[in-house]
């Protein structure tokens, strides 16, 4: 049992595998057992059990030979296998071959789906100054159930951090591929600094358009939604946490709301307006903003953690809140505690869990000034920035920072409206932000004869990266410099 068997080319097993045809042998006939000499171990076993008749049938399914099955008659029964027995054995093995091939295919599909999940999901903990995070992903138990849940931690400008958890309808390779598409789309939309509700709106459009194209290609007026990829009806929860102000903005699309655990141990389900699942395009998404005390815990999860057969959803949510409120040494151990507390014997759906411990930047890491809408204020602003950089011992960054501040503040005064606000943030990098109440500018290359139009191009060349984000009061232009590095060489015009 479990040992490797060797069969010579003349044996019935080797012949039926090579030819694809079943064989019926009388193992007491010397003419039919010449192959015994090439396989003495097998011959000894057959003689020991008193075998006198043998049927060997190839195990074939969908054009592939998986092996061979052998049937023996031995002992007191002296009646040999007949042609009817051979037909029955072939039919039985054919049915078993389909089952074996299905199991092989399902196992292979699960392996591919799990491989896709492991490569498309973030690898290892993500270190961020705004939050300490820990994550877990568990596939479903059944072979056909792997695929669809995902999470991500996205660094955003201004030391903010994006937290996202999503769930794709369906299972298997298709769900894993769709998960990768949606995760990439969320990262792309987050990179242009959209608010959570706006991000979900764009994500919903990206999901809806392919479905409409498939519907247009159908022969009739009825769309076969079973043929549409699993991103239709997918759910997503996106949150943006700002460690400077301690605020968190959240929006969700058909996804369970997160759970907040305050430093004093009290827990609550965050009241986030329930938007429709992605791809339906029926209702707008709404965002909610709340202030989170430093050291609070925010838990994002998929429904596979709390929705199980035979259990009330409210009871499962209460169990989750109790598990999250437990005092444990680390977030990694907290994730393990949560999964152990909500363990069920059979897991029919994937589970994704993301927990984040919030942090606040120290007051001495942030400097803010209100800037009057007067061109004469630019010089005074540069002076205040220079003093702050000296206090931070960042004199080597003063030249580049003064140029960036002058350009951004001048643009805000010239083209924007009050209130105008300047903010410097010192963390792993130096971030300069200028906010006003106007629309966003555009980067362009000035012609040789132009007297202006080079400001933002200069900012882009002198800093590591820059961008724009919209707020409820207007816009913010930001530029980020890497600390401890020499500034880029000033561009020539």
C-alpha positions in Angstrom: 0.0 0.0 0.0 1.6 3.3 -1.1 4.6 1.5 -2.6 5.8 2.0 -6.2 5.1 -0.9 -8.5 7.1 -1.7 -11.6 5.3 -3.4 -14.6 7.3 -4.8 -17.5 6.3 -3.9 -21.1 4.9 -7.4 -21.6 2.5 -7.3 -18.6 -1.2 -6.7 -19.0 -1.0 -3.3 -17.1 1.6 -1.9 -19.4 0.0 -3.2 -22.6 -3.5 -1.8 -21.8 -2.0 1.6 -20.9 0.0 1.6 -24.1 -2.8 0.4 -26.4 -5.8 2.0 -24.5 -7.7 -1.4 -24.7 -8.8 -3.6 -21.8 -7.3 -7.1 -21.5 -8.8 -10.4 -20.2 -6.2 -13.0 -19.1 -6.2 -16.6 -17.7 -3.3 -16.4 -15.3 -3.2 -20.2 -15.0 -2.4 -20.6 -18.8 1.3 -20.9 -19.3 0.9 -19.2 -22.8 -0.7 -16.2 -21.2 1.7 -15.8 -18.3 5.0 -15.5 -20.0 5.4 -12.1 -18.6 5.7 -13.6 -15.1 9.4 -14.1 -15.9 9.8 -10.3 -16.3 7.9 -9.5 -13.1 8.7 -12.2 -10.5 7.4 -10.2 -7.5 4.0 -9.7 -9.1 3.9 -13.3 -10.2 4.6 -14.4 -6.6 1.7 -12.3 -5.3 -0.7 -13.7 -7.8 0.2 -17.3 -7.0 0.1 -16.6 -3.2 -3.5 -15.4 -3.4 -4.6 -18.2 -5.8 -5.6 -15.9 -8.6 -6.8 -17.6 -11.8 -8.4 -14.8 -13.9 -7.4 -11.2 -14.5 -9.0 -8.2 -16.1 -6.9 -5.0 -16.7 -8.7 -1.8 -17.9 -7.1 1.5 -18.8 -8.3 4.5 -16.8 -9.0 7.1 -19.5 -10.9 10.4 -19.3 -11.2 13.2 -21.9 -8.5 11.6 -24.1 -6.0 11.2 -21.2 -4.8 7.9 -19.7 -4.6 8.3 -16.0 -3.6 4.7 -15.1 -5.0 1.2 -15.1 -7.3 -0.8 -12.9 -6.9 -4.6 -12.3 -9.6 -7.1 -11.2 -8.8 -10.6 -9.9 -10.7 -13.8 -9.3 -9.0 -16.2 -6.9 -9.6 -18.8 -4.2 -12.7 -21.1 -4.2 -14.3 -19.4 -7.2 -13.0 -21.3 -10.2 -15.2 -19.6 -12.7 -13.1 -17.3 -14.9 -14.1 -13.7 -16.0 -16.3 -13.7 -19.0 -16.8 -11.2 -21.9 -19.7 -9.7 -20.0 -17.5 -9.2 -16.9 -15.1 -7.4 -19.2 -17.8 -5.0 -20.5 -19.0 -4.3 -17.0 -15.5 -3.6 -15.8 -14.9 -1.2 -18.7 -18.1 0.7 -17.9 -17.3 0.9 -14.2 -13.7 2.1 -14.8 -15.0 4.7 -17.4 -17.3 6.2 -14.8 -14.6 6.2 -12.1 -12.2 7.8 -14.6 -14.5 10.8 -15.0 -14.7 11.2 -11.2 -10.9 11.0 -10.9 -10.3 13.4 -13.7 -12.8 15.9 -12.2 -11.1 15.6 -8.8 -7.7 16.2 -10.6 -9.0 19.2 -12.5 -10.6 20.7 -9.4 -7.5 20.2 -7.3 -5.4 21.8 -10.1 -7.9 24.7 -10.4 -7.7 25.3 -6.6 -4.0 25.3 -6.7 -3.9 27.8 -9.5 -6.5 30.0 -7.7 -4.5 29.9 -4.5 -1.3 30.7 -6.4 -3.0 33.7 -8.0 -4.2 34.8 -4.6 -0.8 34.5 -3.1 0.9 36.5 -5.9 -1.8 39.2 -6.3 -2.3 39.9 -2.6 0.2 42.0 -0.6 3.2 40.0 0.6 4.1 40.5 4.2 3.1 43.3 6.6 3.1 46.9 5.2 4.9 49.4 7.4 3.2 52.8 7.4 3.7 55.8 9.7 -0.1 56.3 9.9 -1.1 52.9 11.0 0.2 49.5 12.1 -1.5 46.8 10.1 -1.9 43.0 10.1 -3.8 40.9 7.6 -5.1 37.3 7.0 -6.5 35.5 4.0 -8.1 32.0 4.3 -9.5 30.2 1.3 -12.6 28.1 1.5 -12.4 24.5 2.5 -13.9 22.9 -0.6 -11.7 22.5 -3.7 -14.0 24.5 -5.9 -14.4 27.4 -3.5 -11.0 29.2 -3.7 -10.7 32.6 -5.1 -12.2 36.2 -4.7 -11.5 38.0 -1.5 -8.7 40.6 -1.2 -7.3 43.4 0.9 -4.7 46.1 0.5 -2.9 48.8 2.4 -2.1 51.8 0.1 0.3 54.6 1.1 -1.2 58.0 0.1 0.2 61.5 -0.1 0.4 63.5 3.0 1.2 60.4 5.2 -2.3 59.2 4.8 -3.1 55.5 4.3 -5.8 53.8 2.3 -7.3 50.6 3.7 -9.4 48.4 1.3 -11.1 45.0 1.5 -13.2 43.5 -1.3 -15.1 40.3 -2.2 -15.7 39.0 -5.7 -18.8 37.0 -6.5 -17.9 33.4 -7.5 -15.0 31.1 -6.9 -12.1 29.5 -8.7 -9.6 30.9 -11.2 -12.0 33.4 -12.7 -12.7 35.0 -9.3 -9.0 35.2 -8.6 -8.3 36.9 -11.9 -11.2 39.4 -11.3 -9.8 40.0 -7.8 -6.5 41.0 -9.3 -8.2 43.4 -11.8 -10.2 45.1 -9.1 -7.3 45.4 -6.7 -5.2 47.0 -9.5 -8.0 49.3 -10.4 -8.4 50.4 -6.8 -4.7 51.1 -6.5 -4.8 53.1 -9.8 -7.7 55.2 -8.6 -6.2 55.7 -5.1 -3.0 56.9 -6.8 -4.9 59.9 -8.2 -6.1 60.7 -4.7 -9.9 60.3 -5.1 -12.2 60.5 -2.1 -13.6 57.0 -1.1 -17.1 57.7 -2.5 -15.6 59.0 -5.8 -13.3 56.0 -6.0 -16.1 53.6 -5.7 -18.1 55.5 -8.3 -15.3 55.2 -10.8 -14.7 51.5 -9.9 -18.4 50.9 -10.4 -18.2 52.4 -13.9 -15.2 50.2 -14.7 -17.2 47.1 -13.7 -20.4 48.2 -15.4 -19.0 49.0 -18.9 -17.7 45.5 -19.7 -21.0 44.0 -18.7 -22.9 46.4 -21.0 -20.6 45.4 -23.8 -21.3 41.8 -23.3 -25.0 42.6 -23.2 -24.7 44.4 -26.5 -23.1 41.4 -28.1 -25.9 39.0 -27.1 -28.4 37.8 -29.7 -31.5 38.8 -27.8 -32.6 41.5 -25.3 -31.9 39.3 -22.3 -28.4 39.3 -20.9 -27.0 36.1 -19.6 -25.5 37.2 -16.3 -24.0 33.8 -15.7 -21.7 34.5 -18.6 -20.5 37.8 -17.1 -17.3 37.8 -15.1 -17.5 37.7 -11.3 -16.8 41.4 -10.9 -20.6 42.0 -11.3 -22.0 42.2 -7.8 -18.5 42.4 -6.2 -18.3 44.3 -2.9 -15.7 46.7 -1.7 -14.9 48.9 1.4 -12.5 51.7 1.1 -11.2 53.9 4.0 -8.7 56.7 4.1 -7.0 57.6 7.4 -5.2 60.8 8.0 -2.6 60.6 10.9 -2.3 64.4 11.0 -5.9 65.2 11.8 -6.9 61.7 13.1 -9.9 61.6 10.7 -11.0 58.6 8.7 -13.2 58.8 5.6 -15.1 55.6 4.5 -17.4 54.4 1.8 -18.7 50.9 0.9 -20.2 49.1 -2.0 -22.4 46.2 -0.9 -19.8 45.3 1.8 -20.1 44.7 5.6 -19.3 47.8 7.6 -16.0 47.9 9.7 -15.7 47.6 13.4 -14.0 50.2 15.5 -12.4 49.4 18.9 -11.5 52.4 20.9 -8.4 52.5 23.3 -10.8 52.0 26.3 -12.0 48.7 24.8 -15.4 49.8 23.7 -16.5 48.6 20.3 -18.9 49.7 17.7 -20.0 48.9 14.1 -19.1 52.0 12.1 -22.2 53.5 10.5 -21.2 53.8 6.9 -24.0 54.4 4.3 -24.7 51.1 2.5 -24.0 51.5 -1.2 -25.0 48.9 -3.9 -22.6 46.2 -5.0 -20.3 47.1 -7.9 -21.6 46.7 -11.4 -25.3 47.5 -10.7 -24.9 51.2 -11.4 -28.2 52.0 -9.6 -27.5 54.3 -6.6 -24.7 56.7 -5.7 -22.1 56.0 -3.0 -21.9 58.1 0.1 -18.9 58.6 2.4 -18.8 59.2 6.1 -16.1 60.9 8.1 -15.2 60.3 11.7 -12.5 61.2 14.1 -10.6 58.2 15.5 -8.7 58.4 18.8 -5.0 57.5 18.6 -4.4 53.8 19.3 -7.9 52.8 18.1 -8.3 49.6 16.1 -10.2 49.5 12.8 -11.1 46.0 11.5 -12.2 45.5 7.9 -13.3 42.0 6.8 -15.3 40.1 4.2 -18.6 38.4 4.9 -17.0 34.9 5.0 -15.8 35.7 8.5 -19.3 36.3 10.0 -21.8 34.7 7.6 -22.1 31.0 8.1 -24.9 28.5 7.8 -26.8 27.9 11.0 -25.6 31.0 12.8 -27.3 34.3 13.3 -25.4 37.2 11.7 -25.9 39.5 14.7 -24.5 36.9 17.1 -21.5 36.4 14.9 -20.9 40.2 14.8 -21.0 40.3 18.6 -18.5 37.4 18.7 -16.2 39.4 16.4 -16.5 42.5 18.5 -15.6 40.5 21.6 -12.6 38.9 19.9 -11.3 42.3 18.6 -11.6 43.9 22.1 -9.3 41.3 23.7 -5.9 42.4 25.0 -3.1 40.6 23.0 0.6 41.5 22.5 0.4 42.2 18.8 -1.9 42.6 15.9 -0.7 39.4 14.3 -1.8 37.5 17.4 -5.1 39.4 17.4 -5.8 38.2 13.8 -5.1 34.6 15.0 -7.4 35.1 18.0 -10.2 36.4 15.8 -10.0 33.5 13.4 -9.9 31.0 16.2 -12.9 32.6 17.9 -15.0 32.6 14.8 -13.8 29.2 13.5 -16.5 26.9 12.0 -16.1 23.2 11.1 -16.8 23.9 7.4 -15.7 27.1 5.7 -17.7 27.6 2.6 -16.4 31.1 1.7 -13.1 32.8 1.6 -12.1 35.1 4.5 -10.1 38.3 4.3 -9.3 40.3 7.5 -7.4 43.6 7.8 -6.8 45.2 11.2 -5.2 48.6 11.6 -4.0 50.4 14.7 -4.1 54.1 14.2 -1.3 56.5 15.0 -1.1 60.3 15.1 1.9 62.4 13.9 3.5 64.4 16.7 2.7 68.1 16.7 6.3 69.0 16.1 6.2 67.1 12.8 3.6 69.4 11.3 3.7 73.1 10.6 0.7 75.1 9.2 0.2 78.7 8.2 -2.7 80.8 6.8 -1.5 82.8 3.8 -3.2 86.1 2.9 -4.1 86.6 -0.8 -1.3 89.1 -1.3 1.8 88.7 -3.4 3.8 90.4 -0.8 3.1 87.5 1.6 5.3 85.1 -0.5 8.5 86.4 0.9 7.3 86.2 4.5 6.1 82.7 3.8 9.5 81.6 2.6 11.0 83.1 5.7 8.7 81.1 8.0 9.4 77.9 6.0 13.2 78.5 6.3 12.9 78.9 10.1 10.9 75.7 10.4 13.4 73.8 8.3 16.2 75.1 10.5 14.3 73.9 13.6 13.9 70.5 11.9 17.6 70.5 11.0 16.8 70.2 7.3 18.9 73.1 6.1 20.0 71.0 3.1 16.4 70.9 1.8 15.9 74.7 2.2 16.7 75.7 -1.4 14.4 73.2 -3.1 11.6 73.8 -0.5 11.7 77.6 -0.9 11.4 77.2 -4.6 8.4 74.8 -4.3 6.7 76.9 -1.7 7.2 80.1 -3.7 5.7 78.5 -6.8 2.7 76.8 -5.1 1.8 79.8 -2.9 2.2 82.3 -5.8 -0.2 80.1 -8.0 -2.7 79.9 -5.1 -2.6 83.7 -4.7 -2.8 84.5 -8.4 -5.3 82.0 -9.5 -7.0 80.7 -6.4 -9.3 82.1 -3.7 -9.1 82.4 0.0 -8.7 80.7 2.4 -5.1 79.7 1.4 -3.2 77.4 3.7 0.3 76.1 3.7 1.3 72.9 5.5 4.7 71.2 5.9 4.9 67.6 7.2 8.1 66.0 8.2 8.1 62.2 8.3 10.2 59.9 6.1 10.0 62.6 3.5 9.3 66.3 3.5 5.8 67.1 2.2 4.6 70.6 1.2 0.9 71.2 0.8 -0.9 74.3 -0.4 -4.7 74.4 -0.2 -7.2 76.9 -1.7 -10.7 77.1 -3.1 -10.1 77.0 -6.8 -9.8 74.3 -9.5 -6.7 72.3 -10.2 -3.8 73.6 -12.4 -2.3 71.5 -15.3 1.3 70.7 -15.9 2.5 71.7 -19.4 5.8 72.4 -21.1 6.4 76.1 -21.9 7.6 77.1 -25.3 10.9 78.9 -25.6 9.2 82.2 -26.3 6.7 81.9 -23.3 7.3 84.1 -20.3 5.5 81.7 -17.9 4.1 78.3 -17.6 7.2 76.6 -16.2 6.2 76.7 -12.5 4.7 73.2 -12.0 7.2 71.7 -14.4 9.9 73.1 -12.1 8.2 71.6 -9.1 7.9 68.3 -10.8 11.6 68.3 -11.6 12.8 69.3 -8.2 10.7 67.0 -6.1 10.3 63.3 -5.8 6.6 63.5 -6.8 3.7 65.9 -6.8 -0.1 65.8 -7.3 -3.5 67.3 -6.6 -6.4 66.1 -4.5 -9.8 67.6 -4.2 -11.5 68.4 -0.9 -14.9 69.6 0.1 -13.5 73.2 0.3 -11.4 73.2 -2.9 -8.1 71.5 -3.7 -4.7 70.8 -2.3 -1.5 70.8 -4.3 1.3 68.7 -2.7 4.9 68.0 -3.4 7.1 65.5 -1.7 10.9 65.5 -1.3 13.0 62.5 -0.2 15.1 63.4 2.9 18.8 62.6 3.0 19.2 62.9 -0.8 20.6 65.6 -3.0 17.9 67.5 -4.9 17.6 66.9 -8.6 19.6 69.1 -10.9 17.5 72.1 -12.0 16.1 71.7 -15.5 17.3 73.8 -18.4 14.7 75.7 -20.4 
